[in-house]
Amino acid sequence: MTTTITVEGMSCGHCEQTVEEALQDVSGVADVTVDRESEQASVDGEVDVTALVEAVEDAGYTAHA
């Protein structure tokens, strides 16, 4: 299953990488694609949306489903 969340505050490739790494650490995540221009992160796997949002916020960005 693919889940897409909105991530605000990314301004560069390093930001994308930070968000991607934070999401990959969430249990159940199989694959992550992050695009700062569209402010979207797509996550494949069996995951809890709340856990994804919390991981992004813990990394210093604003996120919502």
PDB file of N, CA, C and O in Angstrom:
ATOM      1  N   MET A   1       0.840  -1.177   0.000  1.00  0.00           N
ATOM      2  CA  MET A   1       0.000   0.000   0.000  1.00  0.00           C
ATOM      3  C   MET A   1       0.889   1.246   0.000  1.00  0.00           C
ATOM      4  O   MET A   1       1.898   1.293   0.703  1.00  0.00           O
ATOM      5  N   THR A   2       0.515   2.239  -0.781  1.00  0.00           N
ATOM      6  CA  THR A   2       1.263   3.491  -0.839  1.00  0.00           C
ATOM      7  C   THR A   2       0.511   4.570  -0.070  1.00  0.00           C
ATOM      8  O   THR A   2      -0.684   4.781  -0.274  1.00  0.00           O
ATOM      9  N   THR A   3       1.228   5.241   0.808  1.00  0.00           N
ATOM     10  CA  THR A   3       0.680   6.340   1.589  1.00  0.00           C
ATOM     11  C   THR A   3       1.435   7.603   1.212  1.00  0.00           C
ATOM     12  O   THR A   3       2.664   7.595   1.147  1.00  0.00           O
ATOM     13  N   THR A   4       0.713   8.688   0.963  1.00  0.00           N
ATOM     14  CA  THR A   4       1.350   9.959   0.621  1.00  0.00           C
ATOM     15  C   THR A   4       1.048  10.978   1.708  1.00  0.00           C
ATOM     16  O   THR A   4      -0.099  11.147   2.123  1.00  0.00           O
ATOM     17  N   ILE A   5       2.097  11.653   2.162  1.00  0.00           N
ATOM     18  CA  ILE A   5       1.924  12.722   3.142  1.00  0.00           C
ATOM     19  C   ILE A   5       2.541  13.996   2.584  1.00  0.00           C
ATOM     20  O   ILE A   5       3.411  13.950   1.714  1.00  0.00           O
ATOM     21  N   THR A   6       2.082  15.125   3.093  1.00  0.00           N
ATOM     22  CA  THR A   6       2.627  16.428   2.726  1.00  0.00           C
ATOM     23  C   THR A   6       3.704  16.794   3.737  1.00  0.00           C
ATOM     24  O   THR A   6       3.501  16.678   4.945  1.00  0.00           O
ATOM     25  N   VAL A   7       4.852  17.237   3.229  1.00  0.00           N
ATOM     26  CA  VAL A   7       5.970  17.636   4.083  1.00  0.00           C
ATOM     27  C   VAL A   7       6.337  19.068   3.731  1.00  0.00           C
ATOM     28  O   VAL A   7       6.710  19.362   2.595  1.00  0.00           O
ATOM     29  N   GLU A   8       6.230  19.947   4.702  1.00  0.00           N
ATOM     30  CA  GLU A   8       6.545  21.361   4.487  1.00  0.00           C
ATOM     31  C   GLU A   8       7.896  21.702   5.098  1.00  0.00           C
ATOM     32  O   GLU A   8       8.280  21.158   6.134  1.00  0.00           O
ATOM     33  N   GLY A   9       8.611  22.609   4.442  1.00  0.00           N
ATOM     34  CA  GLY A   9       9.862  23.111   4.993  1.00  0.00           C
ATOM     35  C   GLY A   9      11.115  22.571   4.333  1.00  0.00           C
ATOM     36  O   GLY A   9      12.221  22.941   4.730  1.00  0.00           O
ATOM     37  N   MET A  10      10.977  21.702   3.332  1.00  0.00           N
ATOM     38  CA  MET A  10      12.156  21.187   2.630  1.00  0.00           C
ATOM     39  C   MET A  10      12.609  22.216   1.596  1.00  0.00           C
ATOM     40  O   MET A  10      11.796  22.726   0.824  1.00  0.00           O
ATOM     41  N   SER A  11      13.910  22.519   1.582  1.00  0.00           N
ATOM     42  CA  SER A  11      14.404  23.529   0.648  1.00  0.00           C
ATOM     43  C   SER A  11      15.557  23.049  -0.225  1.00  0.00           C
ATOM     44  O   SER A  11      15.978  23.764  -1.135  1.00  0.00           O
ATOM     45  N   CYS A  12      16.075  21.846   0.037  1.00  0.00           N
ATOM     46  CA  CYS A  12      17.231  21.376  -0.725  1.00  0.00           C
ATOM     47  C   CYS A  12      17.280  19.854  -0.733  1.00  0.00           C
ATOM     48  O   CYS A  12      16.462  19.187  -0.101  1.00  0.00           O
ATOM     49  N   GLY A  13      18.245  19.325  -1.453  1.00  0.00           N
ATOM     50  CA  GLY A  13      18.407  17.882  -1.530  1.00  0.00           C
ATOM     51  C   GLY A  13      18.713  17.251  -0.189  1.00  0.00           C
ATOM     52  O   GLY A  13      18.287  16.129   0.086  1.00  0.00           O
ATOM     53  N   HIS A  14      19.451  17.967   0.651  1.00  0.00           N
ATOM     54  CA  HIS A  14      19.749  17.442   1.986  1.00  0.00           C
ATOM     55  C   HIS A  14      18.470  17.289   2.798  1.00  0.00           C
ATOM     56  O   HIS A  14      18.316  16.322   3.545  1.00  0.00           O
ATOM     57  N   CYS A  15      17.558  18.236   2.654  1.00  0.00           N
ATOM     58  CA  CYS A  15      16.260  18.143   3.340  1.00  0.00           C
ATOM     59  C   CYS A  15      15.516  16.886   2.890  1.00  0.00           C
ATOM     60  O   CYS A  15      14.975  16.147   3.713  1.00  0.00           O
ATOM     61  N   GLU A  16      15.495  16.651   1.584  1.00  0.00           N
ATOM     62  CA  GLU A  16      14.840  15.450   1.058  1.00  0.00           C
ATOM     63  C   GLU A  16      15.457  14.192   1.658  1.00  0.00           C
ATOM     64  O   GLU A  16      14.745  13.269   2.055  1.00  0.00           O
ATOM     65  N   GLN A  17      16.776  14.164   1.719  1.00  0.00           N
ATOM     66  CA  GLN A  17      17.478  13.002   2.251  1.00  0.00           C
ATOM     67  C   GLN A  17      17.156  12.801   3.732  1.00  0.00           C
ATOM     68  O   GLN A  17      16.955  11.669   4.172  1.00  0.00           O
ATOM     69  N   THR A  18      17.106  13.878   4.494  1.00  0.00           N
ATOM     70  CA  THR A  18      16.792  13.791   5.914  1.00  0.00           C
ATOM     71  C   THR A  18      15.400  13.216   6.125  1.00  0.00           C
ATOM     72  O   THR A  18      15.207  12.342   6.971  1.00  0.00           O
ATOM     73  N   VAL A  19      14.431  13.704   5.357  1.00  0.00           N
ATOM     74  CA  VAL A  19      13.056  13.208   5.468  1.00  0.00           C
ATOM     75  C   VAL A  19      12.990  11.747   5.033  1.00  0.00           C
ATOM     76  O   VAL A  19      12.334  10.932   5.681  1.00  0.00           O
ATOM     77  N   GLU A  20      13.665  11.420   3.945  1.00  0.00           N
ATOM     78  CA  GLU A  20      13.664  10.033   3.453  1.00  0.00           C
ATOM     79  C   GLU A  20      14.225   9.084   4.511  1.00  0.00           C
ATOM     80  O   GLU A  20      13.647   8.028   4.768  1.00  0.00           O
ATOM     81  N   GLU A  21      15.340   9.455   5.118  1.00  0.00           N
ATOM     82  CA  GLU A  21      15.952   8.606   6.142  1.00  0.00           C
ATOM     83  C   GLU A  21      15.042   8.462   7.356  1.00  0.00           C
ATOM     84  O   GLU A  21      14.937   7.376   7.926  1.00  0.00           O
ATOM     85  N   ALA A  22      14.388   9.544   7.753  1.00  0.00           N
ATOM     86  CA  ALA A  22      13.477   9.480   8.896  1.00  0.00           C
ATOM     87  C   ALA A  22      12.321   8.529   8.616  1.00  0.00           C
ATOM     88  O   ALA A  22      11.923   7.754   9.485  1.00  0.00           O
ATOM     89  N   LEU A  23      11.786   8.590   7.404  1.00  0.00           N
ATOM     90  CA  LEU A  23      10.661   7.725   7.049  1.00  0.00           C
ATOM     91  C   LEU A  23      11.088   6.270   6.907  1.00  0.00           C
ATOM     92  O   LEU A  23      10.326   5.369   7.256  1.00  0.00           O
ATOM     93  N   GLN A  24      12.288   6.027   6.402  1.00  0.00           N
ATOM     94  CA  GLN A  24      12.769   4.657   6.247  1.00  0.00           C
ATOM     95  C   GLN A  24      12.937   3.959   7.589  1.00  0.00           C
ATOM     96  O   GLN A  24      12.902   2.730   7.660  1.00  0.00           O
ATOM     97  N   ASP A  25      13.119   4.731   8.649  1.00  0.00           N
ATOM     98  CA  ASP A  25      13.287   4.151   9.981  1.00  0.00           C
ATOM     99  C   ASP A  25      11.968   3.723  10.617  1.00  0.00           C
ATOM    100  O   ASP A  25      11.975   3.061  11.655  1.00  0.00           O
ATOM    101  N   VAL A  26      10.836   4.088  10.013  1.00  0.00           N
ATOM    102  CA  VAL A  26       9.526   3.723  10.561  1.00  0.00           C
ATOM    103  C   VAL A  26       9.251   2.250  10.250  1.00  0.00           C
ATOM    104  O   VAL A  26       9.464   1.789   9.129  1.00  0.00           O
ATOM    105  N   SER A  27       8.786   1.538  11.241  1.00  0.00           N
ATOM    106  CA  SER A  27       8.485   0.115  11.085  1.00  0.00           C
ATOM    107  C   SER A  27       7.446  -0.113   9.990  1.00  0.00           C
ATOM    108  O   SER A  27       6.418   0.563   9.948  1.00  0.00           O
ATOM    109  N   GLY A  28       7.724  -1.072   9.104  1.00  0.00           N
ATOM    110  CA  GLY A  28       6.788  -1.428   8.046  1.00  0.00           C
ATOM    111  C   GLY A  28       7.039  -0.746   6.721  1.00  0.00           C
ATOM    112  O   GLY A  28       6.392  -1.079   5.727  1.00  0.00           O
ATOM    113  N   VAL A  29       7.969   0.209   6.680  1.00  0.00           N
ATOM    114  CA  VAL A  29       8.253   0.942   5.444  1.00  0.00           C
ATOM    115  C   VAL A  29       9.119   0.084   4.525  1.00  0.00           C
ATOM    116  O   VAL A  29      10.158  -0.432   4.937  1.00  0.00           O
ATOM    117  N   ALA A  30       8.676  -0.062   3.267  1.00  0.00           N
ATOM    118  CA  ALA A  30       9.428  -0.827   2.272  1.00  0.00           C
ATOM    119  C   ALA A  30      10.213   0.086   1.334  1.00  0.00           C
ATOM    120  O   ALA A  30      11.328  -0.250   0.932  1.00  0.00           O
ATOM    121  N   ASP A  31       9.637   1.243   0.980  1.00  0.00           N
ATOM    122  CA  ASP A  31      10.288   2.162   0.045  1.00  0.00           C
ATOM    123  C   ASP A  31       9.758   3.570   0.278  1.00  0.00           C
ATOM    124  O   ASP A  31       8.608   3.750   0.679  1.00  0.00           O
ATOM    125  N   VAL A  32      10.605   4.569   0.023  1.00  0.00           N
ATOM    126  CA  VAL A  32      10.231   5.972   0.232  1.00  0.00           C
ATOM    127  C   VAL A  32      10.679   6.803  -0.963  1.00  0.00           C
ATOM    128  O   VAL A  32      11.789   6.631  -1.467  1.00  0.00           O
ATOM    129  N   THR A  33       9.810   7.705  -1.414  1.00  0.00           N
ATOM    130  CA  THR A  33      10.159   8.691  -2.432  1.00  0.00           C
ATOM    131  C   THR A  33       9.756  10.058  -1.898  1.00  0.00           C
ATOM    132  O   THR A  33       8.608  10.260  -1.501  1.00  0.00           O
ATOM    133  N   VAL A  34      10.700  10.999  -1.887  1.00  0.00           N
ATOM    134  CA  VAL A  34      10.445  12.339  -1.363  1.00  0.00           C
ATOM    135  C   VAL A  34      10.717  13.358  -2.465  1.00  0.00           C
ATOM    136  O   VAL A  34      11.733  13.273  -3.154  1.00  0.00           O
ATOM    137  N   ASP A  35       9.808  14.324  -2.632  1.00  0.00           N
ATOM    138  CA  ASP A  35       9.963  15.380  -3.637  1.00  0.00           C
ATOM    139  C   ASP A  35       9.704  16.732  -2.979  1.00  0.00           C
ATOM    140  O   ASP A  35       8.567  17.057  -2.636  1.00  0.00           O
ATOM    141  N   ARG A  36      10.764  17.514  -2.808  1.00  0.00           N
ATOM    142  CA  ARG A  36      10.616  18.804  -2.118  1.00  0.00           C
ATOM    143  C   ARG A  36       9.788  19.794  -2.920  1.00  0.00           C
ATOM    144  O   ARG A  36       9.103  20.633  -2.336  1.00  0.00           O
ATOM    145  N   GLU A  37       9.836  19.716  -4.252  1.00  0.00           N
ATOM    146  CA  GLU A  37       9.097  20.671  -5.076  1.00  0.00           C
ATOM    147  C   GLU A  37       7.590  20.507  -4.924  1.00  0.00           C
ATOM    148  O   GLU A  37       6.859  21.496  -4.889  1.00  0.00           O
ATOM    149  N   SER A  38       7.126  19.274  -4.834  1.00  0.00           N
ATOM    150  CA  SER A  38       5.689  19.030  -4.652  1.00  0.00           C
ATOM    151  C   SER A  38       5.316  18.933  -3.176  1.00  0.00           C
ATOM    152  O   SER A  38       4.137  18.834  -2.833  1.00  0.00           O
ATOM    153  N   GLU A  39       6.324  18.960  -2.306  1.00  0.00           N
ATOM    154  CA  GLU A  39       6.136  18.817  -0.857  1.00  0.00           C
ATOM    155  C   GLU A  39       5.433  17.503  -0.507  1.00  0.00           C
ATOM    156  O   GLU A  39       4.601  17.460   0.399  1.00  0.00           O
ATOM    157  N   GLN A  40       5.775  16.431  -1.234  1.00  0.00           N
ATOM    158  CA  GLN A  40       5.137  15.137  -1.024  1.00  0.00           C
ATOM    159  C   GLN A  40       6.173  14.065  -0.695  1.00  0.00           C
ATOM    160  O   GLN A  40       7.296  14.071  -1.199  1.00  0.00           O
ATOM    161  N   ALA A  41       5.750  13.150   0.170  1.00  0.00           N
ATOM    162  CA  ALA A  41       6.524  11.944   0.439  1.00  0.00           C
ATOM    163  C   ALA A  41       5.590  10.766   0.240  1.00  0.00           C
ATOM    164  O   ALA A  41       4.517  10.702   0.841  1.00  0.00           O
ATOM    165  N   SER A  42       6.003   9.834  -0.606  1.00  0.00           N
ATOM    166  CA  SER A  42       5.222   8.624  -0.856  1.00  0.00           C
ATOM    167  C   SER A  42       5.938   7.459  -0.196  1.00  0.00           C
ATOM    168  O   SER A  42       7.136   7.252  -0.390  1.00  0.00           O
ATOM    169  N   VAL A  43       5.178   6.701   0.592  1.00  0.00           N
ATOM    170  CA  VAL A  43       5.750   5.606   1.364  1.00  0.00           C
ATOM    171  C   VAL A  43       5.031   4.319   1.000  1.00  0.00           C
ATOM    172  O   VAL A  43       3.806   4.236   1.092  1.00  0.00           O
ATOM    173  N   ASP A  44       5.799   3.311   0.585  1.00  0.00           N
ATOM    174  CA  ASP A  44       5.242   1.991   0.306  1.00  0.00           C
ATOM    175  C   ASP A  44       5.445   1.105   1.525  1.00  0.00           C
ATOM    176  O   ASP A  44       6.509   1.111   2.144  1.00  0.00           O
ATOM    177  N   GLY A  45       4.414   0.346   1.859  1.00  0.00           N
ATOM    178  CA  GLY A  45       4.508  -0.586   2.973  1.00  0.00           C
ATOM    179  C   GLY A  45       3.266  -0.529   3.839  1.00  0.00           C
ATOM    180  O   GLY A  45       2.346   0.252   3.597  1.00  0.00           O
ATOM    181  N   GLU A  46       3.264  -1.370   4.845  1.00  0.00           N
ATOM    182  CA  GLU A  46       2.169  -1.403   5.814  1.00  0.00           C
ATOM    183  C   GLU A  46       2.574  -0.514   6.984  1.00  0.00           C
ATOM    184  O   GLU A  46       3.301  -0.939   7.883  1.00  0.00           O
ATOM    185  N   VAL A  47       2.095   0.719   6.959  1.00  0.00           N
ATOM    186  CA  VAL A  47       2.544   1.700   7.946  1.00  0.00           C
ATOM    187  C   VAL A  47       1.368   2.455   8.556  1.00  0.00           C
ATOM    188  O   VAL A  47       0.278   2.523   7.988  1.00  0.00           O
ATOM    189  N   ASP A  48       1.628   3.014   9.723  1.00  0.00           N
ATOM    190  CA  ASP A  48       0.667   3.870  10.408  1.00  0.00           C
ATOM    191  C   ASP A  48       0.979   5.318  10.018  1.00  0.00           C
ATOM    192  O   ASP A  48       2.101   5.786  10.211  1.00  0.00           O
ATOM    193  N   VAL A  49      -0.002   6.016   9.478  1.00  0.00           N
ATOM    194  CA  VAL A  49       0.208   7.394   9.021  1.00  0.00           C
ATOM    195  C   VAL A  49       0.699   8.280  10.161  1.00  0.00           C
ATOM    196  O   VAL A  49       1.555   9.140   9.952  1.00  0.00           O
ATOM    197  N   THR A  50       0.175   8.081  11.345  1.00  0.00           N
ATOM    198  CA  THR A  50       0.594   8.884  12.496  1.00  0.00           C
ATOM    199  C   THR A  50       2.088   8.713  12.752  1.00  0.00           C
ATOM    200  O   THR A  50       2.774   9.683  13.076  1.00  0.00           O
ATOM    201  N   ALA A  51       2.594   7.498  12.612  1.00  0.00           N
ATOM    202  CA  ALA A  51       4.022   7.243  12.819  1.00  0.00           C
ATOM    203  C   ALA A  51       4.860   7.962  11.767  1.00  0.00           C
ATOM    204  O   ALA A  51       5.948   8.452  12.068  1.00  0.00           O
ATOM    205  N   LEU A  52       4.359   8.026  10.534  1.00  0.00           N
ATOM    206  CA  LEU A  52       5.079   8.736   9.471  1.00  0.00           C
ATOM    207  C   LEU A  52       5.161  10.225   9.778  1.00  0.00           C
ATOM    208  O   LEU A  52       6.227  10.832   9.675  1.00  0.00           O
ATOM    209  N   VAL A  53       4.031  10.805  10.154  1.00  0.00           N
ATOM    210  CA  VAL A  53       3.988  12.235  10.475  1.00  0.00           C
ATOM    211  C   VAL A  53       4.918  12.538  11.646  1.00  0.00           C
ATOM    212  O   VAL A  53       5.662  13.519  11.609  1.00  0.00           O
ATOM    213  N   GLU A  54       4.882  11.708  12.679  1.00  0.00           N
ATOM    214  CA  GLU A  54       5.741  11.924  13.844  1.00  0.00           C
ATOM    215  C   GLU A  54       7.218  11.836  13.471  1.00  0.00           C
ATOM    216  O   GLU A  54       8.028  12.619  13.969  1.00  0.00           O
ATOM    217  N   ALA A  55       7.577  10.894  12.604  1.00  0.00           N
ATOM    218  CA  ALA A  55       8.975  10.748  12.186  1.00  0.00           C
ATOM    219  C   ALA A  55       9.465  11.993  11.454  1.00  0.00           C
ATOM    220  O   ALA A  55      10.581  12.457  11.685  1.00  0.00           O
ATOM    221  N   VAL A  56       8.628  12.528  10.577  1.00  0.00           N
ATOM    222  CA  VAL A  56       8.998  13.736   9.835  1.00  0.00           C
ATOM    223  C   VAL A  56       9.108  14.926  10.785  1.00  0.00           C
ATOM    224  O   VAL A  56      10.044  15.719  10.681  1.00  0.00           O
ATOM    225  N   GLU A  57       8.166  15.052  11.701  1.00  0.00           N
ATOM    226  CA  GLU A  57       8.207  16.163  12.652  1.00  0.00           C
ATOM    227  C   GLU A  57       9.414  16.051  13.578  1.00  0.00           C
ATOM    228  O   GLU A  57      10.018  17.064  13.930  1.00  0.00           O
ATOM    229  N   ASP A  58       9.773  14.824  13.977  1.00  0.00           N
ATOM    230  CA  ASP A  58      10.965  14.629  14.802  1.00  0.00           C
ATOM    231  C   ASP A  58      12.234  15.027  14.052  1.00  0.00           C
ATOM    232  O   ASP A  58      13.235  15.395  14.667  1.00  0.00           O
ATOM    233  N   ALA A  59      12.190  14.952  12.715  1.00  0.00           N
ATOM    234  CA  ALA A  59      13.334  15.347  11.889  1.00  0.00           C
ATOM    235  C   ALA A  59      13.384  16.861  11.663  1.00  0.00           C
ATOM    236  O   ALA A  59      14.337  17.371  11.074  1.00  0.00           O
ATOM    237  N   GLY A  60      12.353  17.581  12.135  1.00  0.00           N
ATOM    238  CA  GLY A  60      12.380  19.038  12.060  1.00  0.00           C
ATOM    239  C   GLY A  60      11.516  19.672  10.988  1.00  0.00           C
ATOM    240  O   GLY A  60      11.674  20.855  10.686  1.00  0.00           O
ATOM    241  N   TYR A  61      10.607  18.906  10.410  1.00  0.00           N
ATOM    242  CA  TYR A  61       9.741  19.415   9.346  1.00  0.00           C
ATOM    243  C   TYR A  61       8.279  19.298   9.758  1.00  0.00           C
ATOM    244  O   TYR A  61       7.944  18.568  10.692  1.00  0.00           O
ATOM    245  N   THR A  62       7.422  20.013   9.065  1.00  0.00           N
ATOM    246  CA  THR A  62       5.985  19.946   9.307  1.00  0.00           C
ATOM    247  C   THR A  62       5.388  18.943   8.337  1.00  0.00           C
ATOM    248  O   THR A  62       5.697  18.964   7.146  1.00  0.00           O
ATOM    249  N   ALA A  63       4.527  18.060   8.849  1.00  0.00           N
ATOM    250  CA  ALA A  63       3.929  17.037   7.990  1.00  0.00           C
ATOM    251  C   ALA A  63       2.475  16.822   8.356  1.00  0.00           C
ATOM    252  O   ALA A  63       2.070  16.998   9.505  1.00  0.00           O
ATOM    253  N   HIS A  64       1.690  16.432   7.342  1.00  0.00           N
ATOM    254  CA  HIS A  64       0.304  16.027   7.575  1.00  0.00           C
ATOM    255  C   HIS A  64      -0.149  15.122   6.445  1.00  0.00           C
ATOM    256  O   HIS A  64       0.367  15.171   5.328  1.00  0.00           O
ATOM    257  N   ALA A  65      -1.134  14.293   6.776  1.00  0.00           N
ATOM    258  CA  ALA A  65      -1.641  13.319   5.799  1.00  0.00           C
ATOM    259  C   ALA A  65      -2.679  13.959   4.913  1.00  0.00           C
ATOM    260  O   ALA A  65      -3.224  13.301   4.027  1.00  0.00           O
TER     261      ALA A  65
END
